[in-house]
Amino acid sequence: MKTKISDLFGVEFPILAFSHCRDVVAAVSRAGGLGVLGAAAHSPEQLDIDLKWITEEIGGRPFGVDLIVPAKYAGKDDGGLSVQALKDMIPPTHRDFLDDMMERYQIPDLPEGEHGNSASDRESEPPMTYEQAVPLMDVAFAHPISLIVNALGPPPPDMVERAHDNNVKVGALAGKKSHAVRNVAAGVDVIVAQGHEAGGHTGDIGTMVLVPEIVDAVAPVPVLAAGGIGNGRQMAASMALGADGVWCGSVWLTTKEAETHPVVKDKFLAATSSDTLRSRSRTGKPARQLRSSWTDEWEGSNSPGTLGMPLQPMLISEASRRIDRAAMNPTNEGAVKLANYFVGQVVGSMNESKSADRVVLDIVDEFVDAMQRLNDIIES
């Protein structure tokens, strides 16, 4: 397939796979697409390990890294607050609400020695902030990546400058035309037009409306369509809207390689497209995820409301790990009810666990069939 994206990265198929799992990233790149490792929750040490592994696995094929450097977050205007200063901003009412939830759902505490080990707990930098992203960028640019993506807002100037100095392309997600225009002005090479249907952080505009708006607004900058894309017909529709490729995230969560929590993976396989919602309960910004008792609790009448980024992820970090650990025991009904994760509306079509390379090839085969059908219509 010859598009601006396939030419830009030298890939056979303009299919970009966002995944937190290095095995998925490598599998997609080997299959002819381009895997992008979601690294926001990595420590610099773990990111270095994973990027070395991916590099060795894919034999010179292109891959990328995705970070979260939001345009707005608590403490940014103050030049970046310390972890302790941010922790002090979390109201006692929110801590009490979360403690009560853990008690009511009978979620045991973490074993001794497992406290404070997540990205949100490390004392060196707050999660989902510029301060956290800088050491991750240092690691990323030390490896042969082809793309670095900022998931929330325009990338900071030094990300763009360092990327271009290293011959790395810069991408950014956009949920509105104005966001895309601002990203291009910041020096972005690829825009990911992410519609309302998408998993994770997403806006209010549907993919069908958003993609052509952004394509027209930023031409000739190439655009990837994202949100509700998990098969070849959806890819064909994206290309018809003017996109030069697709950015898929949710569809990899039920693949055989995915490190998705087994309870959550089973929930995904059984879910319908109506079983997701946008909630601030995980990151502090609207992010589409699977509806569960966790989201119901935060939306309920007794909830104190969610905090902004990065306070909400700092508040819930240890509770999330307690839930995930407890849910490994299927007899812990409370943990199973609370367990959830980010996923888009396409989850309703994710009812079979396949290998990641099989997903790529199935998308391509169906894309070809869909295009042939359109050609037949035109010829008739």
C-alpha positions in Angstrom: 0.0 0.0 0.0 1.5 3.3 -1.1 0.5 6.3 1.1 2.3 9.2 2.6 2.6 7.2 5.8 4.0 4.1 4.2 6.5 6.2 2.3 7.4 8.2 5.4 8.3 5.2 7.5 9.1 2.6 4.9 6.3 0.2 6.0 4.3 -2.2 3.9 1.0 -1.4 5.5 0.1 2.1 7.0 -1.2 0.4 10.2 0.2 1.9 13.4 -0.4 -0.1 16.5 -0.3 1.6 19.9 0.3 -0.9 22.7 1.8 -0.9 26.2 3.1 -4.5 25.4 6.4 -4.8 23.7 5.5 -8.2 22.2 2.6 -6.6 20.3 4.8 -3.7 19.1 7.4 -6.1 17.7 4.8 -8.4 16.2 3.1 -5.6 14.3 6.3 -4.2 13.0 7.4 -7.6 11.8 4.1 -8.1 10.1 4.6 -5.0 8.0 3.0 -2.3 10.1 4.5 0.0 12.7 4.3 -0.8 16.4 4.3 2.1 18.9 5.2 1.4 22.5 3.0 3.3 25.1 5.7 4.2 27.6 4.0 6.7 29.9 3.9 4.1 32.8 7.5 2.9 32.2 10.5 3.8 34.3 13.5 4.9 32.3 15.2 1.7 33.2 12.3 -0.5 32.0 11.9 1.5 28.8 15.6 1.0 28.0 15.1 -2.8 28.5 12.0 -2.9 26.3 13.4 -0.8 23.5 16.6 -2.9 23.4 14.4 -6.0 23.2 12.2 -4.6 20.4 15.2 -3.5 18.4 16.7 -7.0 18.5 13.3 -8.6 17.7 12.3 -6.6 14.6 15.5 -6.7 12.5 15.8 -3.1 11.5 12.0 -2.5 10.9 10.6 0.8 12.1 8.9 1.3 15.5 8.0 4.2 17.8 7.3 5.4 21.3 4.3 7.2 22.7 4.6 9.5 25.8 2.1 11.6 27.7 3.1 15.3 28.2 -0.2 17.1 28.8 -0.6 20.7 27.9 -2.2 21.4 31.2 -1.8 19.7 34.6 -1.7 20.6 38.3 1.6 22.4 39.1 2.7 23.2 35.6 2.2 26.9 36.0 4.4 26.8 39.1 7.3 25.3 37.1 6.5 21.8 38.2 5.8 20.8 41.8 7.5 18.0 43.7 5.8 14.7 44.2 5.3 15.5 47.9 3.8 18.9 47.1 1.3 17.3 44.7 0.4 14.6 47.3 -0.3 17.3 49.8 -2.9 18.7 47.3 -5.0 15.5 47.4 -8.0 16.2 49.8 -8.6 13.8 52.7 -12.1 13.3 51.4 -10.8 11.6 48.3 -8.5 9.4 50.3 -11.3 8.4 52.6 -13.6 7.7 49.7 -11.0 5.4 48.1 -10.2 3.6 51.4 -13.9 3.0 51.9 -14.3 1.6 48.4 -11.3 -0.8 49.0 -12.9 -2.0 52.3 -16.4 -2.5 50.9 -15.1 -4.5 47.9 -12.7 -6.5 50.2 -9.5 -5.6 48.4 -6.5 -6.7 50.4 -3.5 -4.5 50.9 -0.3 -5.1 48.9 2.3 -7.5 50.3 5.2 -5.9 52.2 7.8 -4.5 49.8 5.3 -3.8 46.9 4.3 -0.3 48.0 5.5 2.6 46.0 6.8 0.7 43.0 4.6 2.2 40.2 5.3 5.2 38.0 2.8 7.2 40.0 4.5 6.5 43.3 8.1 7.2 42.4 9.5 10.1 44.3 11.7 11.4 41.5 8.9 12.9 39.3 5.2 13.2 39.1 3.3 11.0 36.6 2.1 12.3 33.3 4.0 15.5 33.5 6.9 17.1 31.5 9.2 16.3 34.4 8.5 12.6 34.1 8.7 12.6 30.3 12.2 14.1 30.0 14.2 11.0 31.2 11.9 8.9 29.1 12.8 11.0 26.1 16.5 10.6 26.9 16.1 6.8 26.7 13.9 6.9 23.6 16.3 9.0 21.6 19.1 6.6 22.5 17.4 3.9 20.5 16.7 3.7 16.7 13.1 4.8 16.9 11.4 6.2 13.8 8.5 8.0 15.6 7.8 9.7 18.9 4.2 10.6 19.7 2.7 12.9 22.4 -0.7 11.7 23.4 -2.1 14.9 25.0 -1.7 18.3 23.4 1.2 19.8 21.4 4.6 18.2 22.1 7.0 20.3 24.0 9.5 22.2 21.9 12.5 20.1 23.0 10.7 16.9 22.0 10.3 18.2 18.5 13.8 19.6 18.3 15.5 16.5 19.7 13.4 14.2 17.4 14.3 16.1 14.3 17.9 16.3 15.3 17.8 12.4 15.5 15.9 12.0 12.2 12.8 10.9 14.2 9.3 11.9 13.1 7.0 13.5 15.6 3.3 12.6 16.0 0.5 14.0 18.2 -3.1 13.1 18.8 -5.9 15.6 18.1 -9.5 15.4 19.0 -10.5 18.7 17.4 -9.4 20.6 14.2 -8.0 23.4 16.3 -5.8 20.9 18.2 -4.4 19.5 14.9 -3.6 23.0 13.6 -1.9 23.8 16.9 0.1 20.6 16.7 1.3 21.3 13.2 2.4 24.8 14.2 4.4 23.1 17.0 6.4 21.1 14.3 4.5 17.8 14.3 5.0 15.6 11.2 2.0 13.3 11.6 -1.4 14.0 13.1 -3.5 11.2 14.7 -7.1 12.3 14.4 -8.7 10.5 17.3 -12.4 10.3 17.3 -14.9 10.0 20.2 -15.1 6.2 19.8 -11.5 5.7 20.7 -10.1 4.1 23.9 -8.1 6.3 26.4 -8.1 10.0 26.2 -10.5 11.2 23.6 -12.7 14.2 22.8 -16.4 14.7 21.8 -16.2 14.5 18.0 -16.8 11.2 16.1 -14.2 9.8 13.8 -16.4 10.1 10.7 -16.7 13.9 11.2 -13.3 14.5 12.7 -11.0 12.9 10.1 -12.0 14.9 7.0 -12.0 18.1 9.1 -8.5 17.5 10.2 -7.3 16.3 6.8 -8.5 19.5 5.1 -7.1 21.7 7.9 -3.5 20.4 8.0 -2.8 19.3 4.4 -0.3 18.2 3.2 0.7 16.9 6.7 -0.3 13.2 6.7 -3.2 12.1 9.0 -3.8 8.8 10.7 -7.4 8.0 11.5 -8.1 6.7 15.1 -11.1 5.7 17.0 -13.4 2.7 16.3 -10.9 1.1 13.9 -10.3 -2.6 14.2 -10.9 -4.1 10.9 -10.3 -3.6 7.2 -13.7 -2.1 6.4 -13.0 0.6 9.0 -9.6 1.2 7.5 -11.0 1.5 4.0 -13.5 4.1 5.3 -10.7 6.0 7.0 -8.7 6.1 3.7 -11.9 7.3 1.9 -12.1 10.1 4.4 -8.6 11.3 3.4 -6.4 9.6 6.0 -3.1 8.2 4.9 -3.3 5.3 7.4 -4.8 4.2 10.7 -3.8 4.2 14.4 -5.3 1.3 16.3 -5.1 0.7 20.0 -7.9 -1.3 21.5 -7.8 -4.1 19.0 -4.5 -5.3 20.3 -5.7 -5.7 23.9 -7.2 -9.1 23.3 -4.4 -10.5 21.2 -2.5 -13.5 22.4 0.6 -11.4 23.0 -1.1 -8.7 25.0 -0.3 -8.4 28.7 -3.9 -7.3 29.5 -5.0 -8.5 32.9 -6.7 -11.9 32.2 -9.9 -10.9 34.0 -10.1 -7.7 32.0 -9.3 -9.5 28.8 -12.2 -11.9 29.4 -14.4 -8.8 30.1 -13.3 -7.3 26.8 -14.0 -10.5 24.9 -17.6 -10.6 26.3 -18.3 -6.8 26.1 -20.5 -5.0 23.6 -19.9 -1.6 22.0 -22.2 -0.1 24.6 -20.1 -1.3 27.6 -17.6 1.6 27.6 -17.8 5.2 28.8 -15.6 8.2 29.1 -14.5 8.7 32.7 -11.9 10.8 34.6 -11.5 8.1 37.2 -8.2 6.7 36.1 -6.2 9.8 34.9 -8.1 12.9 35.8 -8.9 13.6 32.1 -11.8 12.1 30.1 -10.6 8.6 29.0 -12.8 5.9 27.4 -12.7 2.7 29.4 -14.7 -0.4 30.2 -17.6 0.3 32.4 -17.2 -1.5 35.8 -18.0 -1.0 39.4 -14.9 1.2 39.5 -16.4 3.7 37.1 -19.8 3.4 38.7 -18.4 4.3 42.1 -16.6 7.4 40.8 -19.8 8.5 39.0 -22.0 7.7 42.0 -23.8 10.1 44.3 -21.4 9.4 47.1 -18.3 10.2 45.0 -16.3 13.4 45.9 -15.6 13.7 42.2 -12.3 13.1 40.4 -9.2 15.2 40.7 -7.2 16.6 37.8 -4.0 15.2 36.3 -1.7 14.2 37.8 -3.5 14.1 41.2 -6.0 11.4 40.2 -3.4 8.9 39.0 -1.3 9.6 42.1 -4.4 9.0 44.3 -5.4 5.7 42.7 -2.1 4.2 41.8 -1.7 1.8 44.7 -5.5 1.0 44.8 -5.3 0.0 41.1 -2.4 -2.4 41.8 -4.3 -3.8 44.7 -7.3 -4.5 42.5 -5.3 -6.0 39.7 -3.4 -8.3 42.1 -6.6 -9.4 44.0 -8.5 -10.0 40.7 -5.9 -12.7 39.8 -7.9 -14.8 42.3 -11.3 -15.3 40.6 -13.0 -15.9 43.9 -12.4 -12.3 44.9 -15.7 -11.1 43.5 -15.0 -7.5 44.6 -11.8 -7.2 42.7 -13.3 -8.8 39.6 -16.2 -6.3 39.7 -13.8 -3.3 40.0 -11.2 -4.4 37.4 -11.3 -2.4 34.2 -9.0 -0.7 31.6 -9.0 1.7 28.8 -10.8 0.5 25.6 -12.7 1.9 22.7 -16.2 1.2 21.4 -14.7 -1.3 18.9 -14.5 -3.7 21.9 -17.8 -5.0 20.7 -16.0 -6.6 17.8 -13.1 -8.0 19.8 -14.7 -11.4 20.6 -11.8 -13.7 19.6 -8.2 -13.7 20.8 -5.8 -13.8 17.8 -2.1 -13.3 17.4 -1.1 -9.7 16.6 0.3 -10.5 13.2 -3.0 -12.3 12.4 -4.9 -9.1 13.2 -2.7 -7.1 10.9 -3.2 -9.6 8.0 -6.9 -9.8 8.6 -7.2 -6.0 8.5 -5.3 -6.0 5.2 -7.3 -8.8 3.7 -10.6 -7.1 4.6 -9.3 -3.8 3.4 -8.6 -5.2 0.0 -12.0 -6.8 -0.2 -13.7 -3.5 0.8 -11.8 -1.6 -1.8 -12.7 -4.2 -4.5 -16.3 -3.8 -3.5 -16.1 -0.1 -4.0 -14.3 -0.6 -7.4 -17.1 -2.9 -8.5 -19.7 -0.3 -7.5 -17.9 2.3 -9.5 -17.4 0.1 -12.5 -21.1 -0.9 -12.5 
